[in-house]
Each structure stands twice: as C-alpha cells, then as structure tokens.
Amino acid sequence: MPVAKKEGDYVFGSTMNQQGTLVIESSCMGGESSALSQICALIEDAQLHKAPIQAYADWLASIFAPCVLGMSVMTFISWITLLSLNLVPVEWKAELGTDTLAGHSNDIYIAVLFAISVVVIACPCALGLATPTAVMVGCGVGAKQGVLIKGGRALETARYIDTIVFDKTGTLTVGHPFVRDVVVVNRAYTPRELLYYSASLECVSEHVLGKAIVVTAAEHEKLELHDPTEVHVVPGRGMEGVLPASDATSRNTPVNVLVGNFEYCEEKNIEISQKIRAHMHELELEGKTVVVVCVEGKLAGLLALADAPRPEAAAVVKHLKSMGLDVWLITGDNLRTASAIARQMGINHVKAVALPGEKASQIKALQSQMNPLTQKPRVVCMVGDGINDAPALAQSDIGMAIGAGTQIAKAEADMVLVKSALTDVVVALDLARVVFSRIKLNFFLSVVYNLIGIPLAAGMFFPLIHQTIPPAYAGLAMAFSSVSVVISSLLLKKYKAPIVSKTNMKHRFKDDAKVTEVKNTVRQNFGRLHKTYEPLTNLDEVRHFCSLAFSLRHCHLFAVPLQWNE
C-alpha cells in the first residue's frame, strides 16, 4: 500500500514515487552501494541460488548413500556365501593374495575387502557437484560476457525459452530518440513555445521520450526550463502539470500543460481534428512517435520523435529465429509506428498500445498458449529496459533488462545485459543451453563412473579379468571422479559467444559519415527551421532552406516542420 511522505521523512532505496515530483537527498552511500560492489554481490548471490535440477541431484544423492551401503552389505553376504560353500576356485583365492591352505579362515577378510571397496569407490560427491560447479562457472562466464545471471533457476529456465518478447524504445532501438518534427497547430504558439512547454513538463520524467524532448529544448535550443507543479503522471499515457510564466512564452500567467499520446487526449476529451489525425497517421507510418502537446485543455501542437533502430537488431532477431524462437514485439507505442519498426527488424508478431499492466497481461496470455512445435505451454522471455517493462519482466519466465535501463527494470529481471548490447540476448540464451548441456554431461560422467566402478569394486567382473580394486585404489578412483566433474565444469571457461552476423545491416549504414554531417547541420540550424513558419522573403534564406531541405529529404533524418492552421 502507498505510504504518505512529507518533507524531512526518510525513504529507502528502490522506493517508488507514485505521483508528483520531489527532491531526494542522499544521506549516505557506502562502498557496498557502488556499481562494482553490486555486481560482485549479484554474482555471489547467483552462485548460491540452486537450479531446480540441483534439487533432483540432491534427492538422488540422498538415496544414493543408503543404496551403496545396501550394495556393500549384499557384496559381503554374496562373497561370504560363495566362499563358505566352496564355490570359489582355489586359484581365485591365490589371486586374491590369501593362503590357499588356510581353509576358510580368510573368507571374512576377502568378503570385507570387496565390501569396503564398494563403499569407498561409490561417489555421491560427483552427483552433488555436477550442477553447482557448472552453474558457478556459467555465472562467471556470463559476467565476463556482460550478462549478469541471477542464479541457477534463471539459467535452467532460459534453456527452455521458446518465445522471446522485445520492448521497442531503448531495446530494439538505440534508446536516444530525438525530435524530428515540430508541428504547430494553434497559431497562438511558436515552435519554441511548444518545446518549452513540453520539455519543462517532461524534465521531471524518467521516460526516454521525455528525456529526448528535454535534450532538444535545453541543449539544442538553449531554452531555460522551469520545474512544473501539480504533476500527474499516467504510465503509458502521458502527464500533465502546471508551468509558471516564463520569458520563453508569451504568457505571463501559469498555464496547465498536458503532454501525452493520442489516447490520453481522447480520455481528456481534447478535440483533435481529422486533418491533424491524418497527419499524425502519416508520421506514424514513417516509424515516428507522435507526442501531443495541449495547453489549457486545447491542442497546441505535435512533436514527432524517432529513435534509430539498433544496428544489430535485425541480425539478432534473425539469429534468434534460427535458434527456433518465436519473436514478438510488445510496445506502448501505436500500431503503425510499432509495425514500421517490426518490419525493419523482421518481426512478424506485434502487440501495440500496451500499458505497463497490459504488457504483463500479454506475457501471461502468451504463457497460456501452446507452442505448436512442442505442444507444451510457451516459455517466455521478456527483454526490456524501462519502468513500464517492470511488470512484464516480473511476469515472464525469464526477464532480461538492458543495462542502461531503469533500476526497477533491472531489479525485476532475471538477467541484466550490462553492456546494453542486444547481441548479449543471444549470448545469454546460448550460454544457458551450453551450461545445461554441460550439467547433463556431468551427470552422465558421474552415472557412468558409478555404473562401472561399483560392479568392479564388488568383484562382479573378477571371474573375467581376475583383478580386484583394493580400497586404496578405490579411494583414488572416487577422488578422480569428483575432480573430473569439476574439470568438466571448468572447461566452460573456454566458452565462445556465438557470432551474430551483421552483414545484412551494413547497407543501411554505409553512409554514416554523410548522415552524421547532415544531422549536425540540422542541429546547428534548428533555429532557421523555425523561421519556415513565417514567410521567407530573403532570396538567400530561400536558397539556404531549399538546399538544407533537399539534404534532409535524401538522408531521411529529419522532416521539414509543417504548420497547420485551424
């Protein structure tokens, strides 16, 4: 339940602020709070968490010891019986190193020798070491590869993943969107005023789109922003608040500002004409996210933001499909924008306009479906980075958080991709498969050792090979079996991450130098673009703008701002 806090109260780490804004002062920060300390603690904690298969190994080891004692007793009884009934040839007794003229005086010695060898050579340790050693080494290898794995359960479950779900912003895209279009709807406002209102409101937001608006206004336009009051945030929809008067606007009184998506405006009964809706539709078909800016309950303008896809995203999706995984995209963005991004990535399944709670519901719905290939319920992995992804990360069988994402997303995730590289998704899933293949190999080695070693120690093959395993050699064999399992697990350190080919993406980025040059030009001349809302009377200005617009058209970085008059 929410707890009310007032000025001067203490709040603990990971406390979530539900509404409004506040300033929190850090009162202490020890060495254990550093990022390195947290990573080390996470690895240590992961190595202590048992995989579910470890419970089976522990159960097997718990019944193994009584069974070995039983086999030892049976071995003693069998040999003492055979020796007492003179069913053992005299030559065998000689080969066993006993005096053949002593009659039955050495029978107990021979029977005890075999019984002790059975107890000594049997090795439940190998069964117990098969899983934890592999998990420990696997977690360490994952950390070196940039994947923090929270325990054996995550590793084991990741082995069976058949469906993977991606968030869009910050996951499939680079997570650094920028404002491409400023569309003025109401002539009472200028493009700079729209940026001021939206950025001032978003400066208290952690949302990636909000941060992009703030960067555009504060860094590129050098606007002086002011903190809003009476802020109300609706996750997945938008936010509203009151902004004070500023020199950046023509208003000299505080104004109520709303920034959000189209659905949020509909909920607030804000009128949006069909002409504006059609233009929003066109922008969304280009893969842009449209943010609506309303002032005093009326539509003021639109901001169109775009986030470049990660260079490796399409190759990662293709590789995941080759691994037999079903790839989905679930995002809070609208269907047109989401579909445009999905087409670029090669993703066939898209769920759009999903609120944080709806993302979790979509994950739950996928988990209830049957995989058509395995005819078993889907095992779902969610990859996300933001606070809106936290419920879905918690609901999924395996949650992967991008390292550059929010703290709550990383807290709810089972794996954290420290380098924020999308290729590490492939590494994490492949490593899980390799680790559990090694666990199976360890179990196989342990079982084979005991299946061969115990009969040999019991003397079952003595009539054929005329050789015994003395207790001393049985002890050495037992130690070797444990060492062999440990060595097998340590070989995981030689793990090599799969190479995700990016050749199919190279043609999209062969003009990086040109793209960067034009992008910088646009940022430097963003102020000149604003002038296009006014008539261009100077011939030099017209030539400059046409040249710039032509470059922009061919580089597809920015679109020329449009003005809509109601």
N, C-alpha and C positions, 0 to 999 in steps of 0.2 A: 504494500500500500504506500502511496506517496506520503512523504513527511514534510511538513512545512518548515522552512528555514528562514531565519531573519539575519540581519546584519550582525556579524560577530560570531555566528554559530560555526562549529566545525563540520566539515564534510570530508568523507573519506575518499580515497582513490576509487575510481570506477563509478562514483555517484553520477546518476543521470539527472540533468536538469530538464524537467518536462515542459515548462512554459517560461516565457520571458527571458531576460538576459541578466547576467550577474558577473561580477569580477571576483575571482577566487585567488587568494594569496597563498603561495606555498610556504608552509611554516617549517618544514624540514624535508631533507632529501638525503638519505644515507647512501652509502656505496651500493647497497643491495637494490637501490632503485634505478641504477644505471642500466642502459640497454644491454651491455655486455653481461652484467650480473643476471638480468632477467633471462637472457638466452641460455646461460650456463645452468640456471635453476630449472629452466624448462627442459633441457636435455636430461639433467639428473632425475627430474620427476618422471619424464617419459620412460627412462630406463627402469624405474621402479614399478611402473604400471604393467601388470601382466596382460599378455594377449589371451583371448578366450581359449585358444588352443593350449595354452600353458595349463589351464585347469584340467584339461584332458590328460596332459602329460603327468601332472601331479597325481591325478587319480590312478593312472597306470602305474606310476612308481610306488604308490601306497599299497597296491595289491601285489606288486612285483616281489617285494621283500618277503611276505609270508609264503608266496608261491615258491620262491627259491629255497626257503627253509624246508618247505614240504618236499621239494625235489631232493634236497640234501638227505633228509631222513629216508626217503624212498631209495636213494642210491645206497645208503648204508645197509638198509634191510635187504636190498637185492643182492649186494655183494656178499654179505654175511651168510645169506641163504645159499647162494651158489657155492661158496667155499665150504660150507658145512656139509652140503650134500655131495661133495667131491665132483661137482660139475665143471670145475675149473681145472684144466690140464696142469700137470706139474711143471711143464715148460713155461707156462704163463707166470707161475709163481716165481720161477727163477728170473724171468724177465722183469718181474716187479721188484727184484732185489731182496727176496726173502729166502730163508733156508728151507730147501725142499724136504729135508729130513726131519724138520721140527714138527711135522704133522699139522694140526690146526691151531698151533699156538700163535701164529702170526695172522690169523684170519681177521681178527678185530683191527689190527694195525692196517691191513690192506683196505678194509671197508671204511675205516675212519679217514684214511688218506684220500680216497675218492670223494667222500662226503665233504671234507674240508675244502678240497679243490673246487667243488661245485659252489660252495658259499663264497669263496674268495673271488672266483672268476666272474660270477654274476655281477653286473654293473647297472644298478638303477641310476647311478650318477649321470651316465650318458643320456638317459631319457630325460632327466631333470635339467640337463644343460642344453639340450637341443634347441629349445625355444628362447630362453632368456639371453643366451650368448648371441644368437642371431639378431634378436631384437635390439640388444645393446649396440652391437656393431652397426646394424642398419640405421639406427637413430643417429649415430655418429657420422656415418657416411652421408646421411641426408643433410645434416648440419653443414658438412663441408660443401655439399652441392647447393646450399642455400635454401634447404627445406627443413623447417623445424617440425618434428613429428611428436605429437603429444601422446606417446605411449603405444604399447603393443596392440591395443584394440583398434587404434586408427590404422596401423599397418595391416592388420589382418582384414579389416573391413574393406580397405582400399583395394585389396587383392580381388575382391568380388564386384567391384564397381562395373556396372554395365550402362549407366546413364549419367551423363555429366551436363550440368546446367551452368551457364555463364550469365553473369550480370553484364550490362553493356558499359556504362560510363566508368572509366577507371580500370576496367577489367579487360574487355576486348578493345577498348580504345586507350589512348595514352594517359587519359585522366587529366589532361590540361586543355580543356576547351577554351575557345576564345570567341569574342563577339564578332560575327561576320557581317550582320546586317542590323541597322537601327532604322526601324520603320516608324515614322511619326504619323499618328492617326489624327490627333487633335492639334490644330494649328496653334493652340494656346501654349504649346510646349515646344522646346527645341530639342535636338538630339542630345545635347549636353545635359539638359534638364532631365531627360529620361534616364540617362546614365547616372546622374546624381541621385535621383530618387531610388532607383533600383539598387545601386551599389551601396548607398547609405543604409538601406534596409537589410541588404544581404551581408553587410560587414559583420554581423553577429551570427551568421550562419556557418555551419561546417560543410554544407552541401557543395559539391565540386562545381556546379554551375554558378552558385552564388559567389564562390571564390573567383571564378573566371570573370564575372561581371565587375567585382571589386578591383581586380588587377587591371582591367581595361580602363576603368574610371580613374583609379588612383595613380597608376604608373604611366599609362599612355596618355591620358587626358589631363593628368595633374590636377584632378578635382579634389577639393578639400571635403572629406566626408564627415558626417555627424552621426553620432550614435542615436538609434531610434529608441522610443519608449513605447510602452504598452504593446510589446511584441507578442504576437500569437502565431505559433508555428503548427501547420498541419502536415505531418510527414507524407511525402508522396504527392502533395498538392501544391503547397506554397506557404507564404507567410504574409502577415500584414502588421502594420505598426504606424506610429505617429512620428513624423520627422519635423524638427524645428525649422524656423525660417533660416534662409541662407543666402549669401550673395550669389551663389551659383544658380539661383532661380529668381523668377520674377515675383514670387510670393513673399509677403512679409509677415505671414502668419503660419503656424504649424499646420501641416496637412496630413491626412490619412492616406497611406500608400499601401497598395496590395500588389504583390509580385507572385506569380504562380503560373500554372498551366491552364489550358482551356477549361478543363473540368472544374477547376477551383472557381473560375469566373462564373461558370454556369450555376454552381452551388450558391454563389453570392448574388445571383440574378443580375449580373452585369451584362448589358446588351452589347453584342458583337454582331455587326452587320454581315450579310452574306458575302459582300465584297472582300471584307477582311478575312473571313473564314476561308475563302477561295485562295487568297494569297498565303495564308498560313499553311494550307494544304500543299501549295507549290513548294514552299520552303521545306516542309517535312519530307516531301518526295525526294528532295536533294540530300536527305540524311541529316538535316539540321534540326535542332531542338528549339522550339519557339517558346519564349517566355513572355507572358502578357504583363504589361505594366498599367496599373489603374491608379488614378489619383482622385480622391474624394468620391469613390464609387463609380467613376466613369472611365472608360477605356482611353488611355493616353497614347499608347504605342506598343510596339512589339520589339523584342530583341531576339535575333536568331543566332544561336550558338552552334558551333560544330566542333567535334572532337575527332582528331585524326585516328584512324584505326592503328593498332599496334602493327609494326612491320611484320612481326612473326605470327600474327593472329590466324591468318588463313592457313598457313603451313601447320600450325598447331592443331587446328580443327581437322585438317586433312589427316594428320598423323593419328589423332585420337580415333577417327573413323576407321583407319586401318587397323587399330587395336581392337576393333569390334564394339566400340562405344557409340551410343546414341547421343547426339549433341543437341542441346536445346539452348535457346536464349530467352531469359525472363527479365523484363525491364519495366521500370515505371514510366518509360517514355511512351509516346503514342505509337500506334501500329505502323504508320507509314515510315516514320524515322527508324523504328526498330527493324522493319522489313528491309529497308535500304541497307542498313549495316549488315544484317544477316545475309543478304545476297552477296555482299563483298566477301564475307567470311566463308561462304559455302554452308551455312546453317539452314536446315530445312524447317525446323520446328521453332516457332516464335510465340511467346506469350507477352503481350504488351499491356500498358496501362495497369500495372500491378502495384498496388500499395504494399508497404512492408509486410502487413499481415497476410495479404493476398499472395505474396511470393511464397510464404511458408505454406499456405493452403495449396498452392500449385505443386510445391515439392511433395506434400503429403498425398496429393492426388496421383502424382507420378509413382510414388512408392506403393500405392494400392493397385497399380496396373500390373499386368503380367507381361514379362518380357517374351515377345513372340519366339525368340530363339531358344531360350532356356526353359520357358513355361514356368518360371518362378517369379515372385514379386521383384520389381525393379530395385536395384541397389543404387541409390542416387548420390552423386557428389555435386555439391554446390560450390562455385567459385565466385567470390565477391570481394568487395573492398570497403563498402560504406556502411553507415549506421542503419540504412534501410535494408541492408542484406543480413543483418544480425539474426532476425527471426528465422530466415530461410537457412542460414548456416547452422543454426541450432537444430532445426527440423530435419535436415538432411542426414543421411547415414554418415557421410564424411563432408565436413566443411573445410574449404581451403580459402584462406584470407590472403589477399595481396599485401605484402609487407608495408607498402606505402599507404595502406588504408587506415581506417579509424581504429582506435583502441578497442572499442566494443566488438567490432567485427573480428579482430584478432583474438579477443577473449573467447568468443563463441566458436571459433574454428578449431578443427582437429589438427590441421596443418597450416603453417604460416610460410608463405613464399617470401623469404627475406629480401631477395634481390628484386622482387616485383617483376620478375621476368615470366612471361606466360609460358615459355618453354619448360619452366620448372613444374608445371602441371603434368606434363608428360613424364618428367623425371620422377616425380612423386609416385605416380601410378606404376611406372615401370619398376622403380625400386621396391615397392610393396610386393610386386609379383616375384621379383628376384629373391627378396628376403624370405618369402614363404616357400619358394622352391627350395631354398637352402635349408629351411626348417624341415621340410619333408625329407630332404637328403640326409639330414642329421638323424631323424627318426629311423630312416632306412638303415643307415650305418649302425645305429645302436641295436636295432632289432636283429639285423643280420649277425652282428657280433655275438649277441646272446644266443641266437638260434644255433650257431656253430660252436661257440665256446662252451656252453653248458653241457651239451652231449659229449664233447671231447673230454671235459673235466670229469664227467661222470663215468667215463670208461666205456661208453657205448660203442666206440669205434676201435677199442683195444684189440678185439679178435681180428680186425683187418690190418691195422697199422702197427700193432704191438708196441705202441708208445703211450705214455701217460703224461699228464701235465701236473707236475708237483705243485703244492700250494705256493711256493716261492715264485715260480713262473706264472702261475695263475694270477698272483697279485700284480706282476708286471703287465700282464695282458689287460687286466682290469684298468690299470692306470693309463695304458696306451689307448684304450677305447675312449676314455674321457678326454684325453689330450687330442685324439683325432677329431672329436666333435668340436672342440674349441678351435682347432686349426681350420676345420671346415668353415666355421663361422667367421674367423678372422680373414679368410680369403675374400669375404665380401668387401674388404677394403680396396680390392682391385677393381671394384665396380666402375664401369664406364657408362656415363649417361648416354642415352640414345641421341643421335644427331637428327634434329628436326630440319629438314631441307627448306631453305627459303628461296630456292631458285625461282619458284613460281611467283614470288613477290618482287623480284628485282626490277621488272619492267615498270612497276608503279613508282619506283623511287630513283630512276636513273637521272632525273632532272632535279636532284636535291639542291644543287647549288643555285639553280635558277629560282626554285621555289623559295629558298631562304632569302635571296636577294629581293624578290618582289614582296615577300612578307615584311621585310624590314622597311621597304619603301612605303608600304601601306601604313605601317605603324607611324612612320615619321610624318606622313601626310594625312593622318586621320582627321586633323582639323580642316584640311582643304576639302575632304569629302563632305564635311558638314555644310560647306558652302553650296553644295549642289542642291540644297533645299531652297536656295534663293536663285533668282535669275543670274545667269552668267553673261555679263556684258563685256568683260575684257577679253579680247581675242587671245592673248597669251594664256589666260586662265582656261579658256575653252580648249586650246591645243593641249595644254598640260593635262587637263582632266581626261580628254579623249585618249591620249597616249597611255595614261595610267589605267583607264578602264579597259583598254584593249589588252594590256598585260594581264590584268586581273582575270579577264574573261578566259584567257588561254591557260592560265595557271590554276584556275578553279580554287583559289584560296579565299577570295572574298567576293561578294556580290555587291554591285553598286546599290547603295541605300535608296529606297523608294519612298516617296511621300504620298500618303493617302489623305485625301481631303473629304470630309464628311459633309 
